[in-house]
């Protein structure tokens, strides 16, 4: 996975079993972490499966792994902290942060464990709250936030789009015009309030 820094288009971060960063539009890359997947060498077969740079603060980066680990740095990779308390041991497909609050993030989980689809933190991962609510028992694959309304969350699942307008208190399926297929990526265009979905 890779992502563009929303605060500076010349900066990107990418993940293998460690995080890499470029500050010159991919002219060259520098590793800003050691192995974040667990065993220190990258030889256990796990990989980084999701990475995001916080809107409003390029020093804050969240990384999720295929073996269910969440790692967070608040100083551009000088230090990484494992932030797994209370989270399921499932594949992490996507992470998003609130534009006005880099310490507030949402993480989706892929799997069929009941009630373990999306979690929220307001303290950079020190603690997490399960906001899966009434979501069906299917993988949650992607997440995007409305930058003008922190309570408005949209996720892509194995059966299309679900939306919450009350911070995850309840979810409503919103698939009019779409097939019931996995939605692997979502993007929000604030200039005209459009959401784009990439499907299977």
Helices and strands as residue ranges (DSSP letters): E 2-4, E 12-15, E 19-22, E 30-31, E 48-53, E 61-65, E 70-73, E 81-82, E 91-98, E 101-110, E 118-121, E 129-130, E 140-146, E 149-157, E 160-164, E 172-173, E 183-189, E 194-199
